Amino acid sequence: MRWMHAAGRGLLVLAVVLTGYVASGAHADDGAAGRRGPLTLATAGDLTGYLGPLLQGWNRAHPGERVTLVELPDSADETRAQMATDLRAGDRSRFDVLNIDVNWTSEFAAAGWIRPLPPDRFPLKTFLPPVVDTATYDGQLYAVPYVTNAGLLLYRKDVLAEEGVPPPRTWAELERAAKTIAPKHGLDGYAGQFLPYEGLTVNAAEAVYSAGGTILGDEGERVTVNSAAAREGIGFLARGVREGWIPKTALTYKEEESKQAFQDGRLLFLRNWPYAYAVASAKGSPVAGRIGAVPLPGPDGPGTSVLGGSNLAVSAHARHPDSAARLIAYLTSEPVQRQVLTHGALPPVRAALYEDPELVREFPYLPTLRAGVLAAAPRPKSPRYDQVSLVVQAVVHDAMTGRETPEAAVRRLARELDAIARR
């Protein structure tokens, strides 16, 4: 849930677009007037300020349905905790529309915190197919995809070109370059998001998935992590720290810290979301014009990214649910999705935008990202996802710091996840 690239331009365009959107009557329903009114939209911290200007277009065209933006911490874990506390308040809840991490949909739906949505009200067939599954629980639509994401491997293309080495496609190629090429150029080898928080859950899941393994099955009711693939994936991360091609400082990195290390010219390789490519490529960046992006590597070829992004959901206690659904339809319309990309560097859910020549010129990683999203896998689905994620973070961090062997870590992970599944 990263919000990158400052926004401020294009408000007039948005107003014109929105006027046409409203005039079309696509969502007009005079009988729903009593279910319309002001709204509150809760989201993780908007680091670049793009979302406020985006909502101004809606507010100008809907003075009776004005949206107030509430920004929570930019940490996914803290945002989820604050949303959960508010939603437990029932009728006293402050939030009407929630911009939630894709992996919270199952948990929030199972808890009764968000309401089912009618699929025919939203153009789901125009979205990239994998993103729609993140918005469903128990066969029902409980949210609407807003932005998507897939991890990419960013690399210093100037360094690799000087060495005559192509970007890595396998873990072995990544390790070799991180061990031998990075030190020659005064760089650390490889980093991801390895602090014990949601980002480490993502990195760990990608390592396990890339090796051909899984963590949970059957909506969290079956534990599948005790496998050779999981041992290989977690072993890859632990070996990197032990051998030094993953620097120990990376054990403190979240998205921003890892992006900054790469942008400052301290890393040869970085696993991060596409926003990091956009920011590191911007004018004034020390590495602008010297970076590339490829799919994440795996043991024998391209690996598997975790499907990231966020969905928009309506609180079960929303004061004006029809206005909430209308706002979601607006934010997921193609013109606004274009603004989400161009102003926020956030990957849109509308499939057609990935093939727009103008956008591909501005964001050259879009074809790679599209392939990554189509091949991505979701994090483990579970109505107790917060507990699942905490266990994965703790156990994998212990393996990476050398407190446990990868083999012992996988056995412990299976035991602790099984205890959660049985509750």
N, C-alpha and C positions, 0 to 999 in steps of 0.2 A: 504494500500500500504506500508507494512512494509518489510524491507530487513534485515533479521537477519541471524546470523552465518557467521563468516568470511570465505571467500573462498580463495583459493590459490592453493589447491591441485587439481589434476585431469586434468591439462591443456593438458598433453600429450594424455590422454584418449580422451579428446574432439577433439584434432587435428585428431586422428585416426578415431574417429566417423565421423567427418565432411568430411574427405577424402572419406570415403565410401558413405556418403550422397551425395556428389557432383558427385562421379563416377557413382552413380546409374542413373543419368540423369533425376531424377524425376521432376526437375524444369528447366532443360536445355532448352533454346529456343534461338538459335543463332539469330533469327530474331528480338529478343528484345534487341540486343546489344546496340542500340542507346538509349534505355531506362534504361541503367545500368550505374552505376557510384557511387561515394562516397555518403555516407548518414550521417545524423545526427539523433541520437535517443535521444529524450527528456524523462526524467523520474523524478519522485520524488527522493529526496536524497537517495542514496544507502548507508545505514547506516553501512553496514559491508564490503563493497567493493567486493561483490561477482560478480556483473554484469560486471565490467571491465574485469576481467580475463575470464569470459565466452565469451565476445565478441572478445577476442584475438584469440580464435580458429577460428572464422569467418574471422577475418582480415588476418590471416596467409594464409588461403585457398583462399581468395578473395582479392588479393592486389589491384585490380581495383575497388573494391566496399567496401572500408574500411569504418568502422562505427566510428564516433566520438560520444562519450557519453557526453550528457549535463545533469548535475544533477541540478534540481531545488530544492526549499526548501522541507523538509520532511513533512511539513504540507500540507494536501490534499487541503485545501482552497487556500493556497498561490500558490501551484503548478497549480491548475486550473486557477487562475487569470493570472499567467505568460504565460501559454499556450494560453489562450484566447487572450491576448494582442498580442502575436506573430502571431497567426493565422489570426487575423484581419488585419495584415499587407499585406495579399495577397501574391503577387509574392516576396515580400521582406522577407517573413517568413524564419526563420533559420532552422525550424524543418521539417524533412521528415517522420520519424516514431515517433509515440507518444504512450507512455505507460500510458494509461488513466484509471482512476477509472471506474469500471464497470458502474457506474451510470451516467457517462458523455456521454456515447455513443449516447443516444437520443438527448441530447442538441447539441453536436458537429455535429451530422448528420443533424439535423434540420437547423442549422446555415450554412450548406454548407462548414464546415471546414475540413471534412474528406470525402474520396471518397468511394463509394461502392466497395465491393470486390467480386470476383467470388467464390461462395461456394465450387465448385468442385476442387479448388486449395488447399484446406486445409482439413485434415482428421477429420472433425467435428464429425463423427459418433464414433470416438474413445474417445471423451471427455465425461465427466460427463454431462448428459443431461441438468440440469438446467443452466449450465454456458453458453450454446450457445445462450439462449434467451437474455442474457445481451449484446450480441454483435449485436443485430438486431434492426432496427428501420423501422417502416412502411413496414414490410414484406421483407426488404432487409438486407443483411449482410454488416455491416459497420466497423467491427473490428473482430479480432480473439482472443478468450480467451487465456490468458497467464498464470495467476495464479488465483486460486479461494480462497475462505476463508469462514469460518463460525465461529461465536462466540462460545466459550466454557466457561464453568464454571470451573475455577481452584480452588482447595481447598487444605487445609493442611490435608493430609490423616493421618499424625501422631497424630494430635490433635483430629480429629474425632474418630480415632481408640481408643485413650485413653479414650474417653467418651462413647465408644460403640455405636456410632451413624453413620448410613450410609450417604453417600453424598446426599444432598437434591434433590428431584425430583419435588417438588412443591414450590411455593412462601412461603407458610405457614411454611414449613420445613426450608427453607432458613432463613426466618425472625427469627424463634425460635432459631436456632443455632447462628445466628449473634447477637441476643440479650443476650443470656444466656451463650453460650460456649465461644465466643470470649473474653468477658471481663475476664473470669476466667483465661485465658492464656495470658492476657496483649495485646490482639489483637483488632484491629478494625474489624467490622463485614463484610461489603460488599462494593465493589467499582466497578465502570465501568469507562467509559470515559465521564465525566459530564461537562467539560468546554464547553462553547457555541462555538462549531465548528462542523465539519462533524461527529466526533465521537459521539456527543450527539444526532444528528439526527439518527444515527444507533441504539444507545441504546434505544431511545424513540420509534422508529419503532418496535424494537424487543419486547418491553413491550406491545405495542398496538397489534401487530400480535399474541403474545403469549396468549393474552386475547380473541382472536378471531376477532379482528377488522382489519380495513384497513384505509388507509389515503387518497389515490387517486385511481381513476379507469379510464379506457378508455384513456390511455396515457396522463393522467393529465387533461383531460377535465371535469372530474366529481369528486367532493369532497365528500368523504365518511367517514370522520373522526368523525363527530358528532354522537357518539354512546356510549352506555353503556360500550362497550369493551374498547374504547379509554379512557374513564374516569377511568376505573379500572386500565389500564396499567399505565397511567400517575400518578394516585393515588398511585400505588405501589412505584414508584420512590420518589414521594413527601413525602409519609409517612416514608420512610426510613430515609430521612434527618431530618424530624421533630422529629422522635423518637430516632434518634442518632445511629441506626445500620448501616446507611450510614454516614461516618464521613464528616463533612463540608469541610475538605480538599479535598475530592473527587470531589468537584465542580470546582476544578482547574486542574483536571487530564485529560491528553490526554493518548494515548497508552503507551508512554514511562514512564511517571510519575506513572501511575497506575501499570505498570509492575514492576517498581523499588520498589514501596511500598510493593508489594507482595514478590518480591525477597529478600527484606531486612528483611522479617519476621514480617511485620506490619499488615498484613491482613489475615483473615481466608478464605474469598471467594473473587474471582476476575472474572469479565467478561472481557475476552480479546480474541485476535486472537491466533491461535496455536503457533505463534513465541514466545509468552510470556512463554508458557510451555517449549519450547525448550531451551530458554535462562535461565530460572529459574532452569532448570534441569541440566545445564551444570556444569562441574567440577569447583569447587571454589565458586559456588553459596551457600549462607547461607542456602537455603532450598532444595538443591539438594537431591534427593532420598526421599523427604518427601511431595511430591505434587502429586495430581491426577487430572484428567480432566473428566468431564461428560457433557452431553448436558445441555443447558440452561434450568432451570426450568420454569414452567408456573403455572397458577392458580390451575390446577387439575392434572398436570403431566408434561412431557417434553414440553418445550416451543418451540418457533420458532425463529431461528436465521435469521438475515439479511444476504443475500448472498453478500460477499465481494470479493475482488480481483481486478484484472486489466486486461484490454484488450489492444491489440496492433492494432493501426489504422494508416492508411497512410494519410498524409496531402493532402488536395485537391491541394496544390501547390508543392507537392514533386517533386524534380528535376529529380529523377530516380525512377519512380513508380515500375518498374519491379524488380529492386534491393530491393526496400522496401518490396515487397511481398515475395521475396525469403528469405530475412532476417527473416520475420515473420514465414515463414514455417520452417526455421531452429530453431528458438527459441521455437517453439511449437512441434518440433519433440520429440519422446519419449526419446532418449538418453539425449538430452539437458534438457528436463523436469525433468529427474532424477537428473541432476546436480542442477537444481533450488531448488529441495527439499533438497538434501544432503548438498549443500553448502549454501543455503539461508534460509533453514527451511520454505520455502514458499510452500503452498499446490499446487501441480500440477493440471492441468486440465485433464490429461490423466487418464482414469478410471483404466486401468490395474495396475498402480503403487500402488494403494491403496490395492491391494491384493498380492503384492510382499512380500514373507516371510522375505527376508533380510531387506527390508525397514520397515516392521512392527516391526521387532526386534529393529531397530534403533530408530523408531518413533512410540512408542506404542499407541499414540493417533490417528493414521490413521483410524482405523475402526470407532471410534467415530466421527471423522471429516467427513468421507465419509457419514455416516448417517446424520450428520448435514447439509452437503451441499445438499444432495438429498431432505431433508425436508425444506430447507431454502427458504425464499421469498425475492424477490428483493426489494430494496428501491422504493419509488413511482417513476414511470416513468413519465417524463415530459420534454418537450423541454425547460422549464424554471426551470430546477431542481435547479440551484443555488439560485433562489429566494425562491423556496419551502423549501430548506434546511435551509436558513437563518431564515425563519419564524418559522419552527419547533424548531430550536435551541433556539431562543429568547423566545418563548412562554413556552416551557418545562422548560427552566432554571428559568423563573419567577415562575413557579409552584413549582419547587424543592427548591427555596429559600424562598418560602412562600409569595411571592408578590401577587399571585393569587391562588385561590382554584383550584383543578383539574377540577371541573365542569366549572368554569369561563374560565380556560385555554383552554378547549376543544371548548367551544363556540367561543372564540376569534380565535382559530386556524382555525375553519371552516370558519369564516368570512374572514380572511386574505388570506387563500388559495383560497377561492372562488373569491376574487378580482384578484388574479394572474391568475386563470383559465379563467377569462373573458377578459383578455388583448389581 
